[in-house]
Amino acid sequence: MPGGKFLRNIVDRATEKALDKAKERIKHELAPQSPGRSDEEVYGEEAVEKGFLERITDRAKERLRGTEYVKNQFLDPEDSGADEATLNYRLHYAGQNHVLVWLEYIGHSSRYCAGYEIKPGKGKHAGTMYYWAFCLAHNKIHKFNMAKITGCRVTNIPYSPMWPVKL
């Protein structure tokens, strides 16, 4: 899976950060205030029922592991899926990680693209979403109507952005 290790590292860091916040909240909301300290609030892990934090941490990790399947489905290199959620996820992921996408576009050949932005059209095209990307086949910027993209695969081919990436 392209970028899979990078994505797992992000998820692992976010998981640990969320668990740390949960532990702090439990300490402050469920643990009684330590006696003898009226000027400041002092809470202690020892005031929380023994094993309570570990049970919550284990339960949270168990539920977060359940999201692994969904994450893998969004980045499956064998599936060029064009449903809106998958397409948006892949285009944003590729842009944020500066890797090319293999874009399949209705009525045109497939091509490698370096994504920069997704934004609505203007004037008579208001309401239509466009994917702005540098097309390697034509060596210039193109705008692609999101509704006409039939497939998208995230590659592991890096690119150096020529403009700010707004994905």
C-alpha positions in Angstrom: 0.0 0.0 0.0 1.5 3.3 -1.0 2.3 5.5 2.0 0.9 2.9 4.3 3.7 3.1 6.8 3.4 6.9 7.0 -0.4 6.6 7.5 0.0 4.0 10.2 2.5 6.3 12.0 0.1 9.2 11.9 -2.7 7.0 13.2 -0.5 5.6 16.0 0.5 9.1 17.1 -3.1 10.4 17.0 -4.2 7.3 19.0 -1.6 7.9 21.7 -2.4 11.6 22.0 -6.2 10.8 22.3 -5.5 8.2 25.0 -3.3 10.6 26.9 -6.1 13.2 26.8 -8.6 10.6 27.9 -6.4 9.7 30.9 -6.1 13.3 32.0 -9.8 13.9 31.7 -10.5 10.8 33.8 -8.1 12.0 36.5 -9.7 15.4 36.7 -13.4 14.4 36.4 -13.5 11.1 38.3 -10.7 11.3 40.9 -11.6 13.2 44.0 -9.5 16.3 44.8 -6.5 15.6 47.0 -7.0 16.7 50.6 -4.9 19.5 52.0 -4.6 21.6 48.9 -7.3 24.3 48.8 -5.3 26.8 46.6 -4.9 24.5 43.6 -6.7 21.5 42.2 -4.5 18.4 42.5 -5.7 15.1 41.2 -3.9 11.8 41.4 -3.9 8.7 39.4 -4.0 6.8 42.7 -7.4 8.3 43.4 -8.9 6.6 40.4 -10.0 3.0 40.9 -7.1 0.6 40.4 -7.0 -0.7 36.9 -9.7 1.7 35.6 -7.3 3.6 33.3 -5.9 0.4 31.9 -9.4 -0.9 31.1 -10.3 2.3 29.3 -7.0 2.4 27.4 -7.5 -1.3 26.4 -11.0 -0.6 25.3 -10.1 2.5 23.3 -7.2 0.6 21.5 -9.6 -2.2 20.7 -12.1 0.2 19.1 -9.3 2.1 17.2 -8.0 -1.2 15.7 -11.4 -1.6 14.1 -10.8 1.4 11.9 -7.8 -0.3 10.2 -10.0 -2.1 7.7 -11.6 1.2 6.6 -8.3 3.0 6.3 -6.9 0.1 4.2 -10.0 0.1 1.9 -9.5 3.8 1.1 -5.9 3.3 0.0 -6.3 -0.2 -1.7 -4.0 0.0 -4.7 -6.0 -2.7 -6.5 -9.3 -0.7 -6.4 -9.4 2.5 -8.4 -12.8 3.2 -6.8 -14.5 6.4 -7.9 -17.2 6.8 -5.2 -17.1 10.3 -3.9 -15.7 9.6 -0.4 -12.9 7.3 -1.6 -12.0 9.7 -4.4 -11.8 12.7 -2.0 -9.8 10.8 0.5 -7.3 9.5 -2.0 -6.8 12.9 -3.7 -6.3 14.7 -0.3 -4.0 11.9 0.9 -1.8 12.1 -2.2 -1.6 15.9 -2.1 -0.8 16.1 1.5 1.9 13.4 1.1 3.2 14.8 -2.2 2.8 11.6 -4.2 1.3 11.2 -7.7 -2.1 9.8 -8.5 -3.0 7.7 -11.5 -6.2 9.4 -12.6 -8.8 7.8 -14.9 -11.0 10.4 -16.5 -14.1 9.8 -18.6 -13.5 10.0 -22.3 -9.8 10.5 -21.9 -6.7 8.4 -21.3 -5.4 7.8 -17.9 -2.6 9.9 -16.6 -0.3 10.7 -13.7 -1.1 13.9 -11.8 0.3 15.9 -9.0 -2.6 17.4 -7.1 -2.8 20.9 -5.7 -6.4 21.8 -4.9 -10.0 20.9 -5.0 -12.4 23.9 -5.3 -15.7 24.9 -6.7 -16.1 26.3 -10.2 -17.1 30.0 -10.8 -19.8 31.7 -12.8 -21.9 29.2 -14.8 -19.8 26.3 -13.3 -20.7 27.3 -9.7 -21.5 24.2 -7.7 -19.3 21.9 -9.8 -16.2 20.8 -7.9 -12.8 20.7 -9.7 -9.6 18.9 -9.0 -6.6 21.1 -10.0 -3.5 19.1 -10.8 -0.3 19.2 -12.8 -0.8 16.6 -15.6 2.4 14.8 -16.4 1.1 13.7 -19.8 0.5 17.3 -21.0 3.2 18.9 -18.8 0.8 21.6 -17.5 -1.9 22.4 -15.0 -5.4 21.0 -15.7 -8.7 21.2 -13.9 -10.7 18.0 -13.8 -14.4 17.9 -13.1 -14.7 15.7 -10.0 -17.9 14.1 -11.4 -16.0 12.9 -14.5 -13.2 11.2 -12.7 -13.8 7.4 -13.0 -10.9 6.1 -11.0 -7.9 7.2 -8.9 -5.0 5.2 -7.6 -2.5 6.6 -5.1 1.1 5.8 -6.2 4.3 5.8 -4.2 5.9 8.2 -6.7 6.9 11.4 -4.9 6.8 14.9 -6.5 8.1 18.3 -5.4 5.3 20.8 -5.4 5.7 23.8 -7.7 2.9 25.7 -5.9 1.4 25.5 -2.5 -0.7 22.3 -2.1 -4.1 23.2 -0.7 -5.4 19.7 -0.1 
